[in-house]
């Protein structure tokens, strides 16, 4: 770990020119005493770092010194910098490793590329924390120690014992064979098998984890994207699914389809509205989706859904009836 920190220290000085011990300590998340010891270690190893005293002093490298990391062109570095802005690494407990890697990517560039690539990356935003309506997109978080333990088991190919809190169930210990980790909209998932059956566990619901020495029973190679698609398909096919016949304004079609599991049929009515037969996960899902569209959509069937939406609208009307 200290070797990684020393590399990060050199890269910070390369990019900023001069930094105080306090600033370096904040960047590296260590004490100023540790920074001073690291500076001494670098000097002893022949790295030309020197101290500038005074109010605006600090530590700096002799002009012209650089680390030898090569092989990246401008577009390759830009792609890595933009990818590094995504929050998937946080879901797997790799945020600090990502920050260190990005320092090395920038330092690897020739002088002529460095400023333009870093500046271009600042103009591309991936997955912001809020949407256009100022609704914060809350990412589920799992303790770093738990995620790190699961990650070690996945990469080492070992079984892992997890204390898992499934929805509406008492937390239980399970021993599983980890297949891989997936992050979707800042939610992390562990794909695994248990007694040979496919299982998917949300990382935020793992209360404790322990990597075991026993090898996991799993194939040597895996197509994680295909595995995720297959499990997603099975998930959507389960539950108390309901099929709904809806008339919708064409301008709101995508809003409706975006919340549904599947579109089974579609045709245009004479008045220009669209008539769709769509499937939802369960009755609650169907009612929620249609309510979001207000008068831009009308549930034609089943009758229980029409009754439910009517009762909800009546309750709202009663609540806001003008007082006399």
C-alpha positions in Angstrom: 0.0 0.0 0.0 2.9 2.4 0.8 4.4 1.9 -2.7 1.0 2.9 -4.3 0.9 6.0 -2.0 4.4 7.0 -3.0 3.5 6.8 -6.7 0.4 8.9 -6.1 2.5 11.5 -4.2 4.9 11.8 -7.1 2.0 12.1 -9.6 0.3 14.8 -7.5 3.5 16.8 -7.4 3.9 16.3 -11.2 0.5 17.7 -11.9 0.3 20.5 -9.3 3.9 21.7 -9.3 4.0 22.5 -5.6 1.9 21.3 -2.7 2.1 21.8 1.0 2.4 18.8 3.4 -1.1 19.5 4.6 -2.5 19.5 1.0 -0.7 16.3 0.2 -2.1 14.8 3.4 -5.6 15.7 2.4 -5.2 14.2 -1.1 -3.7 11.0 0.2 -5.9 10.7 3.2 -3.0 10.3 5.6 -1.4 12.5 8.4 1.2 15.2 7.6 3.7 13.2 9.6 3.2 10.3 7.1 3.7 12.7 4.2 7.0 13.9 5.6 8.2 10.3 6.0 7.2 9.5 2.4 9.0 12.6 1.2 12.2 11.3 2.9 11.7 7.9 1.4 11.4 9.4 -2.1 14.5 11.4 -1.6 16.4 8.4 -0.4 15.3 6.5 -3.5 16.7 9.2 -5.8 13.4 11.0 -6.7 14.4 14.7 -7.0 11.8 16.2 -4.5 12.8 19.3 -2.6 11.2 21.6 0.0 10.5 25.3 -0.6 10.1 27.2 2.7 8.0 30.3 3.4 4.4 31.2 3.4 3.7 29.8 -0.1 6.2 27.0 0.2 5.7 23.3 0.0 7.2 20.3 -1.8 8.0 20.1 -5.5 9.9 18.0 -8.0 12.9 19.3 -10.0 11.8 20.7 -13.4 11.7 18.1 -16.1 11.3 15.0 -13.9 8.5 12.7 -15.0 7.5 9.1 -14.5 7.7 6.8 -17.5 4.1 5.8 -18.4 3.6 5.7 -22.1 1.3 4.2 -24.8 -1.8 6.3 -24.6 -3.0 8.7 -27.3 -5.3 11.6 -26.7 -8.6 9.8 -27.5 -7.6 6.7 -25.5 -6.8 8.9 -22.4 -10.1 10.9 -22.9 -12.1 7.6 -23.0 -10.5 6.5 -19.8 -11.0 9.8 -18.0 -14.7 9.9 -19.0 -15.2 6.3 -18.0 -13.6 7.2 -14.7 -16.3 9.7 -14.0 -18.9 6.9 -13.8 -19.9 5.8 -10.3 -19.7 2.0 -10.9 -16.3 1.8 -9.2 -17.9 3.2 -6.0 -20.4 0.4 -6.0 -17.6 -2.1 -5.9 -15.5 -0.3 -3.3 -12.9 0.8 -5.9 -13.3 4.6 -5.6 -9.8 5.3 -4.2 -8.2 2.9 -6.7 -10.0 4.7 -9.5 -8.8 8.1 -8.3 -5.2 6.8 -8.3 -5.5 5.3 -11.7 -6.8 8.6 -13.2 -3.7 10.4 -11.9 -1.6 7.9 -13.7 -3.6 8.2 -16.9 -3.1 12.0 -17.0 0.5 11.7 -16.2 1.0 9.1 -19.0 0.1 11.7 -21.7 2.6 13.7 -23.6 2.7 17.4 -22.5 0.7 18.4 -25.7 -2.2 16.0 -24.9 -2.4 16.4 -21.1 -4.3 19.7 -20.8 -6.6 19.1 -23.7 -7.7 15.6 -22.6 -8.3 16.6 -19.0 -10.2 19.7 -20.1 -12.3 17.7 -22.6 -13.2 15.2 -19.9 -14.5 18.1 -17.7 -17.1 18.8 -20.5 -18.6 15.3 -20.5 -20.9 14.3 -17.6 -22.0 10.7 -17.1 -24.8 9.7 -14.7 -25.3 13.0 -12.7 -26.6 12.7 -9.2 -29.8 14.6 -10.0 -32.1 14.6 -13.0 -33.7 17.7 -14.7 -36.4 17.9 -12.1 -33.8 18.1 -9.3 -34.7 14.7 -8.1 -31.7 13.2 -6.4 -30.8 9.8 -7.8 -29.9 7.9 -4.6 -27.3 5.2 -5.0 -27.6 2.3 -2.7 -24.5 1.9 -0.5 -22.9 -1.1 1.0 -20.1 -0.9 3.6 -16.7 -0.9 1.9 -15.4 -3.7 4.1 -18.2 -6.0 3.0 -17.9 -5.1 -0.7 -14.1 -5.7 -0.5 -14.6 -9.1 1.0 -17.1 -10.1 -1.7 -14.8 -8.7 -4.4 -11.9 -10.7 -3.1 -13.9 -13.9 -3.2 -15.1 -13.2 -6.8 -11.6 -12.5 -8.1 -10.0 -15.4 -6.2 -12.6 -17.9 -7.2 -13.5 -18.8 -3.6 -16.8 -19.5 -2.0 -18.2 -16.7 0.2 -20.4 -16.8 3.2 -22.9 -13.9 3.4 -25.4 -12.7 6.0 -28.2 -11.6 3.7 -31.4 -9.7 4.4 -33.9 -10.6 1.7 -37.0 -8.4 1.4 -39.5 -9.2 4.2 -37.4 -12.0 5.5 -35.2 -12.6 8.6 -31.5 -12.2 7.7 -29.8 -15.6 7.1 -26.3 -16.9 6.5 -25.7 -18.4 3.1 -22.7 -20.0 1.5 -22.6 -19.2 -2.3 -20.4 -19.7 -5.3 -19.7 -16.2 -6.7 -19.9 -15.7 -10.5 -19.4 -12.0 -10.8 -20.4 -8.4 -9.8 -22.8 -6.2 -11.8 -23.7 -2.5 -11.2 -26.9 -1.1 -12.6 -27.9 2.5 -11.9 -25.5 2.6 -9.0 -26.9 -0.6 -7.5 -24.4 -3.4 -7.1 -25.4 -7.0 -7.4 -23.6 -10.3 -6.7 -24.3 -13.0 -9.3 -23.8 -16.4 -7.7 -25.0 -20.0 -7.5 -26.2 -21.8 -4.4 -26.4 -25.6 -4.5 -26.2 -25.3 -8.3 -29.1 -22.8 -8.7 -28.7 -19.3 -10.0 -29.0 -16.6 -7.3 -28.7 -12.8 -7.5 -28.0 -10.8 -4.3 -28.1 -7.0 -3.9 -24.9 -5.8 -2.3 -26.7 -3.2 -0.1 -28.6 -6.1 1.6 -25.5 -8.1 2.5 -24.9 -7.4 6.2 -21.7 -9.3 6.6 -19.4 -11.4 4.3 -16.6 -13.8 4.7 -14.4 -15.2 2.0 -13.8 -18.9 2.4 -10.7 -21.0 1.4 -12.8 -23.5 -0.5 -12.8 -23.1 -4.3 -16.1 -21.9 -5.8 -17.9 -24.3 -8.1 -18.2 -22.2 -11.2 -17.0 -22.3 -14.9 -13.6 -21.0 -15.7 -15.0 -18.4 -18.1 -18.3 -16.4 -17.9 -20.2 -14.0 -20.2 -21.4 -11.7 -17.5 -23.5 -9.6 -19.8 -25.4 -12.6 -21.1 -25.8 -14.0 -17.6 -27.3 -10.7 -16.4 -29.7 -10.6 -19.3 -30.9 -14.1 -18.7 -31.5 -13.5 -15.0 -33.3 -10.2 -15.8 -35.6 -12.0 -18.2 -36.4 -14.7 -15.6 -37.1 -11.9 -13.0 -39.4 -10.1 -15.3 -41.3 -13.3 -16.1 -41.9 -14.0 -12.4 -44.3 -12.4 -9.9 -48.0 -11.6 -10.2 -47.8 -10.1 -13.7 -50.8 -8.3 -15.1 -51.7 -7.3 -18.7 -53.4 -4.0 -19.3 -55.2 -2.5 -22.3 -54.4 1.2 -22.5 -55.3 4.2 -24.7 -52.5 6.7 -24.6 -51.5 10.0 -26.2 -48.8 9.3 -28.8 -46.6 12.0 -27.1 -46.6 9.9 -23.9 -46.1 6.5 -25.5 -42.4 6.2 -24.4 -43.3 7.2 -20.9 -45.7 4.3 -20.7 -43.5 1.8 -22.5 -40.5 2.8 -20.4 -42.3 1.6 -17.2 -43.8 -1.6 -18.6 -42.2 -5.0 -18.8 -43.4 -5.7 -22.3 -45.6 -4.5 -25.1 -47.8 -7.3 -26.5 -49.8 -5.5 -29.1 -50.2 -2.0 -30.5 -52.5 -0.2 -32.9 -53.7 3.3 -33.7 -57.3 4.4 -32.9 -59.3 6.6 -35.3 -58.8 9.7 -33.1 -55.0 9.4 -33.3 -54.5 7.9 -29.9 -52.6 4.6 -29.5 -54.1 1.4 -28.1 -51.5 -0.8 -26.4 -51.6 -4.1 -24.6 -48.8 -3.9 -22.0 -47.6 -6.1 -19.2 -46.6 -4.9 -15.7 -44.9 -6.7 -12.8 -47.9 -6.7 -10.5 -51.2 -4.8 -9.9 -49.4 -2.1 -7.8 -46.9 -1.5 -10.6 -49.7 -1.1 -13.2 -51.7 1.3 -11.0 -48.6 3.4 -10.3 -47.6 3.6 -14.0 -51.1 4.7 -15.2 -51.4 7.2 -12.4 -48.2 9.0 -13.6 -49.7 9.6 -17.0 -52.9 11.3 -15.6 -55.4 12.2 -18.4 -52.8 11.4 -21.1 -53.7 7.7 -20.7 -56.8 5.6 -20.0 -56.9 2.1 -18.7 -59.6 0.2 -20.7 -59.1 -3.1 -19.0 -59.1 -4.9 -16.6 -62.0 -3.4 -14.7 -60.3 -3.6 -11.3 -57.6 -1.2 -12.5 -60.2 1.3 -13.8 -62.0 1.1 -10.4 -58.7 1.6 -8.5 -57.7 4.7 -10.5 -61.2 6.1 -10.2 -61.2 5.7 -6.4 -57.8 7.3 -6.1 -58.9 10.3 -8.2 -62.1 10.6 -6.2 -60.1 10.6 -3.0 -57.8 13.4 -4.3 -60.8 15.4 -5.5 -62.5 15.1 -2.1 -59.3 16.2 -0.3 -59.0 19.3 -2.3 -62.6 20.2 -2.6 -63.1 23.9 -2.1 -64.3 24.8 1.4 -67.6 26.6 1.6 
